[in-house]
């Protein structure tokens, strides 16, 4: 049994190619298709990000300006999609801004979230890239828990001070 196969090339001529050549050609075709698909996704990401930026409006709170969807409350996440894949608007905007893929992961393979810098950014649907950073879901939840505890403590302390003054 030989390791060669009759293979028709695009020119229509028959030629003998080894399995290694066939595998190399198939691999090259797959790589080309993968690159084409990635380029298409990137183009669609930029197009959707432009739509989000056009829709976002400034929302000032103190000296901070968030860019938000006016149709959502500040507690709601702005959800969009690219190629029928749902994604938060803040993640999409930050992916485009930082040049990262939609499934951006750290060196250990853990998916990273586009997190909001708090207490600056107080809106879940903010798409201001200055207010965003990459972090793991767990670290973001831990930080958020500490902030909630700090706010409760500050509110309790303020309430006690107010009662003691009156």
trRosetta pair geometry for C-beta under 8 A, 3 or more apart (Angstrom, degrees):
i j d omega theta_ij theta_ji phi_ij phi_ji
3 18 5.7 24 119 -151 98 86
3 19 5.3 -83 177 1 90 109
3 20 7.9 34 148 -12 123 86
4 16 4.7 24 172 178 130 108
4 17 6.7 157 -152 79 81 28
4 18 5.5 -55 -97 -96 75 53
4 19 7.5 -126 -93 -27 29 69
5 16 7.3 152 70 -152 29 68
5 17 6.4 -30 61 65 80 77
5 19 6.8 80 -7 -75 112 70
5 22 6.5 14 46 -49 127 147
6 14 5.9 -12 -167 -166 99 111
6 16 6.4 -45 -97 -99 51 69
7 14 7.5 139 70 -155 36 63
7 15 6.4 -37 68 72 84 71
7 16 7.2 108 20 -134 87 23
7 17 4.5 -23 25 19 143 116
7 22 6.5 -163 -87 -91 150 107
8 12 6.8 -9 -172 -141 104 32
8 13 7.6 161 -148 79 65 30
8 14 5.9 -42 -96 -99 69 64
9 12 7.3 -57 78 7 68 20
9 13 5.9 -7 47 59 107 77
9 15 6.0 17 -19 21 115 116
17 21 4.3 -119 -174 85 100 129
17 22 5.4 121 117 -55 123 84
17 25 7.7 -15 180 -6 155 137
18 21 4.8 100 54 4 75 99
18 22 7.2 -138 98 -3 42 86
19 22 5.4 -53 -147 38 37 114
19 23 6.1 38 153 -19 69 105
20 23 5.8 -53 -145 38 29 111
20 24 6.2 31 154 -20 63 107
21 24 5.6 -53 -145 37 31 112
21 25 6.3 31 155 -19 64 106
22 25 5.9 -56 -149 37 29 110
22 26 6.3 28 153 -17 64 108
23 26 5.7 -55 -145 38 30 111
23 27 6.2 33 155 -21 65 107
24 27 5.7 -52 -145 36 29 113
24 28 6.4 32 154 -20 62 105
25 28 5.7 -53 -149 35 31 113
25 29 6.5 32 152 -19 64 104
26 29 5.7 -53 -150 35 33 112
26 30 6.4 32 152 -18 66 105
27 30 5.7 -54 -148 37 31 111
27 31 6.3 33 153 -19 65 106
28 31 5.7 -53 -146 37 30 112
28 32 6.4 32 154 -20 64 106
29 32 5.7 -55 -149 36 30 112
29 33 6.4 29 154 -17 65 106
30 33 5.7 -55 -147 38 32 110
30 34 6.2 34 153 -21 66 107
31 34 5.6 -53 -145 36 30 113
31 35 6.3 31 156 -18 64 105
32 35 5.9 -54 -147 36 29 110
32 36 6.3 32 152 -20 63 107
33 36 5.6 -54 -147 36 31 114
33 37 6.3 32 153 -19 65 105
34 37 5.8 -54 -148 37 30 110
34 38 6.3 30 153 -18 65 106
35 38 5.6 -54 -146 38 32 112
35 39 6.2 35 153 -21 65 105
36 39 5.7 -53 -148 35 30 112
36 40 6.4 31 152 -20 63 105
37 40 5.6 -53 -149 35 32 113
37 41 6.4 33 152 -19 65 104
38 41 5.7 -52 -148 36 32 112
38 42 6.3 34 153 -20 64 106
39 42 5.7 -54 -148 36 31 113
39 43 6.4 33 153 -20 64 103
40 43 5.7 -52 -150 34 31 112
40 44 6.4 27 153 -15 65 108
41 44 5.7 -59 -148 40 31 109
41 45 6.2 37 152 -25 66 104
41 82 6.7 82 -158 148 79 121
41 83 6.2 -50 -112 -18 85 141
41 102 7.5 -102 168 -7 124 121
42 45 5.5 -49 -146 31 32 115
42 46 6.6 30 156 -16 63 103
43 46 6.0 -57 -153 37 30 109
43 47 6.3 30 151 -20 65 108
44 47 5.5 -52 -144 37 34 114
44 48 6.2 31 158 -16 67 106
44 82 5.2 131 122 -158 112 96
44 83 6.0 95 101 -42 163 88
45 48 6.0 -58 -146 40 27 106
45 49 6.1 30 154 -21 64 109
45 82 5.4 15 -86 -126 67 154
45 92 6.3 -160 -154 -160 87 93
45 95 6.5 -83 -170 102 138 121
45 96 5.6 -179 142 -78 106 101
45 102 7.0 -150 -100 -60 130 105
46 49 5.6 -53 -143 37 30 114
46 50 6.5 35 155 -23 63 102
46 96 5.9 135 -95 -132 61 125
47 50 5.9 -53 -154 30 30 112
47 51 6.9 30 148 -18 62 103
48 51 5.5 -51 -154 33 38 114
48 52 6.5 39 149 -21 67 103
48 80 5.9 144 177 148 123 138
48 81 7.7 -132 -130 81 152 37
48 82 5.5 -119 4 -86 157 93
48 92 6.2 -64 106 175 117 147
49 52 5.6 -52 -149 34 35 113
49 53 6.4 36 153 -19 66 104
49 92 5.7 -159 -82 139 87 100
49 93 5.5 134 -137 -102 101 59
49 96 4.4 -18 -72 -7 165 165
50 53 5.7 -51 -146 36 32 111
50 54 6.4 33 153 -21 64 106
51 54 5.7 -56 -150 35 30 112
51 55 6.4 21 155 -14 64 111
52 55 5.9 -65 -150 40 30 106
52 56 6.2 37 155 -33 67 106
52 78 7.4 112 -141 139 113 138
52 80 6.4 -83 -77 -47 117 157
52 89 5.0 161 -137 -154 140 113
52 92 6.8 135 -15 89 158 124
52 93 6.1 -117 98 -69 145 107
52 127 5.9 -168 149 -137 120 170
53 56 5.8 -48 -142 22 30 115
53 67 7.7 -5 -132 162 60 147
53 93 7.4 128 -63 -117 87 114
53 127 7.2 -135 -87 117 60 137
55 69 6.4 9 130 -117 112 80
56 67 4.0 41 160 166 133 100
56 68 6.3 125 -150 51 84 14
56 69 6.6 -60 -103 -71 64 51
56 127 5.4 -110 -92 49 148 122
57 67 7.1 159 70 -153 20 63
57 68 6.5 -41 61 65 71 67
57 69 7.9 87 20 -133 85 15
57 70 4.9 28 24 -53 134 109
58 65 5.0 -21 -158 -170 105 113
58 66 7.4 135 -157 75 51 43
58 67 6.2 -36 -92 -98 51 65
59 65 7.0 143 67 -159 40 59
59 66 4.8 -24 63 65 98 94
59 67 7.5 160 15 -100 83 16
59 68 4.8 -1 -3 18 133 123
59 74 7.7 -167 133 -90 160 109
59 123 6.6 70 75 -37 143 156
59 126 7.9 -113 48 -99 117 93
60 64 7.1 149 -152 83 56 48
60 65 5.2 -27 -94 -99 72 78
61 64 5.6 -19 68 67 76 99
61 66 7.1 14 12 0 104 107
61 122 6.1 -53 68 38 160 128
64 120 5.2 168 -119 -167 143 74
64 121 7.1 -150 172 -78 139 47
64 122 7.8 107 93 3 145 95
65 128 7.1 139 106 -90 72 155
66 121 5.8 111 -98 -137 111 80
66 122 7.2 -113 -43 47 144 64
66 123 4.8 115 160 30 166 128
66 126 4.0 -82 -161 -113 112 118
66 128 5.6 -133 -145 -3 48 127
66 131 6.6 5 -114 -26 80 165
67 126 6.1 98 55 -158 56 70
67 127 5.0 -70 92 62 107 78
67 128 4.4 133 11 -59 98 83
68 72 7.0 -126 172 65 101 99
68 74 6.9 -49 -130 -104 154 74
68 78 7.7 -177 -158 -48 63 132
68 123 5.1 -55 -92 146 129 158
68 125 5.2 82 -147 94 86 98
68 126 5.6 -44 -78 -90 83 58
68 127 7.4 151 -92 9 33 82
69 72 4.5 49 84 15 110 110
69 78 4.7 140 -13 -104 134 123
69 89 7.2 122 -43 20 120 164
69 125 5.0 -70 21 153 100 139
72 76 4.2 -124 -171 76 110 125
72 77 8.0 -95 -175 75 153 13
72 78 6.0 -145 7 -81 161 80
72 125 4.9 84 88 -20 143 166
73 76 5.1 96 54 -3 75 103
74 122 6.2 15 170 122 140 80
74 123 3.9 -92 -147 -114 92 84
74 124 6.6 120 162 16 53 74
74 125 7.0 -133 -137 27 40 93
75 124 5.9 42 -168 7 25 125
76 124 6.2 -169 83 72 21 122
76 125 5.9 8 92 -42 72 123
77 88 5.2 -65 178 -123 118 112
77 89 7.8 170 170 21 74 85
77 90 7.7 -90 -152 9 89 111
77 124 4.9 -76 -79 143 64 117
77 125 5.9 153 -147 -80 27 78
78 88 6.4 91 72 -167 63 72
78 89 3.7 -28 104 13 114 128
78 90 6.9 112 51 -24 103 79
78 124 7.8 167 -7 116 72 77
78 125 3.8 98 -30 -146 99 101
78 127 6.9 -54 55 -50 149 109
79 86 5.7 -6 -174 -165 112 106
79 87 7.4 147 -154 76 66 28
79 88 6.0 -53 -99 -104 59 52
79 89 7.1 -120 -79 -26 10 82
80 86 7.5 151 85 -149 29 58
80 87 6.1 -32 72 69 76 78
80 88 7.6 70 23 -176 77 15
80 89 5.1 83 -6 -81 115 80
80 92 6.1 -51 63 -2 124 156
81 84 5.9 7 166 -132 132 17
81 85 5.9 155 -158 69 84 37
81 86 5.1 -46 -93 -93 93 46
81 87 6.4 127 -112 18 38 79
82 85 5.7 -27 67 56 68 95
82 87 6.1 -7 11 16 98 133
82 92 6.7 149 -31 -118 124 124
82 102 6.7 -153 58 -81 136 149
85 102 7.0 93 107 139 141 159
87 91 5.3 -117 176 80 96 121
87 92 5.1 105 117 -57 126 101
87 102 6.0 -79 -104 -154 147 119
88 91 4.5 91 62 4 89 104
88 92 7.0 -161 90 -5 46 85
88 114 7.0 -151 82 54 119 115
89 92 5.7 -56 -147 39 34 111
89 93 6.1 33 156 -19 68 108
89 125 6.6 41 48 -160 124 77
89 127 5.3 -61 131 -83 107 122
90 93 5.9 -54 -143 39 29 110
90 94 6.1 23 159 -14 64 111
90 114 4.8 -171 128 108 92 127
90 116 7.0 -52 -158 -67 160 93
90 124 7.9 -113 -16 168 141 52
90 125 7.2 -158 -39 -153 106 31
90 126 6.5 49 -93 82 120 57
90 127 5.4 -143 -94 -100 62 63
90 132 5.9 174 -178 -99 102 131
91 94 6.0 -62 -145 42 26 105
91 95 6.1 33 155 -25 65 106
91 102 7.2 73 140 -149 112 72
91 113 7.1 -74 -94 -159 110 59
91 114 4.2 -178 -97 11 57 125
92 95 5.7 -51 -146 32 29 114
92 96 6.5 24 157 -14 63 105
92 102 7.2 -2 -102 -113 69 97
93 96 6.0 -59 -152 39 29 108
93 97 6.1 29 151 -21 65 112
93 114 7.7 130 62 -179 79 164
93 127 4.5 115 -13 -164 165 101
93 129 6.3 -135 140 -73 106 90
93 132 7.4 153 92 -12 104 163
94 97 5.3 -51 -139 40 35 115
94 98 5.9 12 166 0 70 111
94 100 7.6 -10 127 43 78 117
94 114 4.0 155 35 -124 149 132
94 129 6.1 149 -99 -123 70 84
94 132 4.6 -122 -88 133 128 150
94 134 7.4 165 152 -66 135 81
95 98 6.6 -69 -138 49 21 91
95 99 7.9 -114 169 67 52 4
95 100 5.0 -102 -138 74 67 82
95 101 6.7 -34 -156 136 119 11
95 102 5.6 6 -121 -90 166 51
95 104 6.5 -164 -110 -27 94 124
95 114 7.4 -91 -36 -60 74 131
96 99 7.7 26 -173 -72 25 37
97 129 4.5 159 -118 -123 167 142
97 132 7.7 115 54 69 149 132
98 104 8.0 38 88 -103 128 158
98 134 7.4 -19 -16 -41 177 121
100 104 4.0 24 159 -92 128 131
100 134 7.7 86 -18 -84 170 139
101 104 5.6 158 64 -66 65 68
103 111 6.7 -69 -170 -119 70 104
104 111 7.3 97 83 -154 53 63
104 112 5.1 -53 110 52 98 106
104 134 6.8 -85 123 -127 137 130
105 108 7.9 -119 161 73 101 52
105 109 5.3 0 162 -153 142 33
105 110 6.0 148 -159 69 90 28
105 111 5.3 -53 -98 -92 83 42
105 112 6.2 159 -122 -6 25 86
106 109 7.3 -52 69 15 64 16
106 110 5.1 -6 36 56 106 87
106 112 5.6 106 -43 -56 85 111
106 134 7.9 151 -75 147 91 121
106 136 7.0 -50 -12 -68 136 98
110 136 5.4 -6 135 -113 130 118
111 136 7.6 105 82 -132 52 72
111 137 7.2 26 86 -22 94 108
112 134 4.4 20 162 -171 138 101
112 135 6.4 131 -155 61 91 11
112 136 6.2 -70 -111 -81 62 49
113 134 7.3 149 71 -149 37 54
113 135 6.2 -32 58 71 85 64
113 136 7.0 75 11 -170 92 16
113 137 5.4 97 -25 -78 129 67
113 140 5.7 -53 64 -17 135 156
114 132 5.0 -8 -178 -164 96 123
114 133 7.7 144 -156 67 54 22
114 134 6.7 -35 -98 -92 51 59
115 132 6.8 138 70 -154 40 63
115 133 5.6 -34 64 68 93 74
115 134 7.2 116 14 -136 92 11
115 135 4.7 -15 -2 36 142 110
115 140 4.6 -152 -106 -111 130 123
115 143 7.8 64 -175 59 146 143
116 121 4.1 -122 -178 95 107 131
116 123 7.6 -161 -140 70 157 48
116 124 7.1 -125 -17 -114 150 42
116 126 6.1 94 -120 55 125 120
116 131 5.6 0 -149 148 77 103
116 132 6.4 -39 -98 -97 49 61
117 120 4.9 10 107 44 100 120
117 121 5.3 92 62 9 65 110
117 131 5.1 -134 33 -161 97 59
117 132 7.2 -119 -14 -63 88 14
117 133 6.2 74 -63 -3 94 111
118 121 6.0 -87 -81 60 58 71
118 122 6.9 90 -125 -86 92 58
118 143 7.6 145 47 140 112 111
118 144 7.5 81 26 -104 151 69
118 147 5.7 20 109 -122 136 164
119 122 6.8 15 -174 -72 66 96
119 147 7.0 164 -72 -148 86 125
120 131 5.9 -152 108 -123 117 95
121 126 5.0 -131 -162 54 115 162
121 128 7.1 -162 -106 57 121 112
121 131 3.7 100 -66 -168 136 131
121 132 7.9 37 -26 -61 170 55
123 126 4.3 112 79 -42 100 97
126 131 5.5 -27 128 84 137 150
126 132 7.9 -169 106 -58 98 92
128 131 4.5 64 83 9 100 111
128 132 7.3 169 90 -17 54 92
129 132 5.5 -62 -146 34 43 113
135 139 4.9 -108 170 84 112 121
135 140 5.1 136 97 -59 118 92
135 143 7.8 15 131 1 161 141
136 139 4.7 87 59 12 89 102
136 140 6.8 -154 91 -7 44 89
137 140 5.7 -62 -150 39 28 112
137 141 6.3 27 155 -19 66 107
138 141 5.8 -55 -148 36 30 109
138 142 6.4 31 154 -19 64 105
139 142 5.6 -51 -147 35 33 113
139 143 6.3 34 154 -19 65 106
140 143 5.8 -54 -149 37 30 112
140 144 6.3 31 153 -20 64 107
141 144 5.6 -53 -144 37 32 113
141 145 6.3 37 154 -23 65 104
142 145 5.7 -53 -151 33 30 113
142 146 6.6 29 153 -17 63 104
143 146 5.8 -55 -152 36 32 110
143 147 6.4 30 151 -18 65 107
144 147 5.7 -56 -149 36 33 112
144 148 6.4 35 153 -21 66 104
145 148 5.8 -52 -148 33 31 111
145 149 6.5 31 153 -16 64 105
146 149 5.7 -55 -150 38 32 111
146 150 6.3 33 152 -21 66 107
147 150 5.5 -53 -145 37 33 113
147 151 6.4 35 154 -20 65 103
148 151 5.8 -52 -149 34 31 111
148 152 6.5 31 152 -18 64 105
149 152 5.8 -55 -149 36 32 111
149 153 6.3 32 153 -19 65 107
150 153 5.7 -54 -146 38 31 112
150 154 6.2 32 154 -19 65 106
151 154 5.7 -55 -146 38 31 111
151 155 6.2 30 154 -19 66 106
152 155 5.7 -55 -147 38 30 110
152 156 6.2 30 154 -18 65 107
153 156 5.8 -54 -146 37 30 111
153 157 6.2 30 155 -19 64 108
154 157 5.8 -55 -145 38 29 111
154 158 6.3 30 155 -19 64 107
155 158 5.7 -53 -146 37 30 111
155 159 6.3 32 153 -21 63 107
156 159 5.6 -55 -148 35 30 113
156 160 6.4 28 154 -17 65 105
157 160 5.8 -54 -147 37 31 109
157 161 6.3 30 154 -18 65 107
158 161 5.8 -55 -147 38 31 111
158 162 6.3 33 154 -22 64 107
159 162 5.7 -54 -148 34 29 112
159 163 6.5 28 154 -18 64 106
160 163 5.8 -55 -148 37 31 111
160 164 6.3 28 155 -18 65 108
161 164 5.8 -57 -145 38 31 109
161 165 6.4 31 156 -21 65 106
162 165 5.9 -56 -150 34 29 110
162 166 6.5 16 157 -8 65 108
163 166 6.2 -62 -146 43 29 101
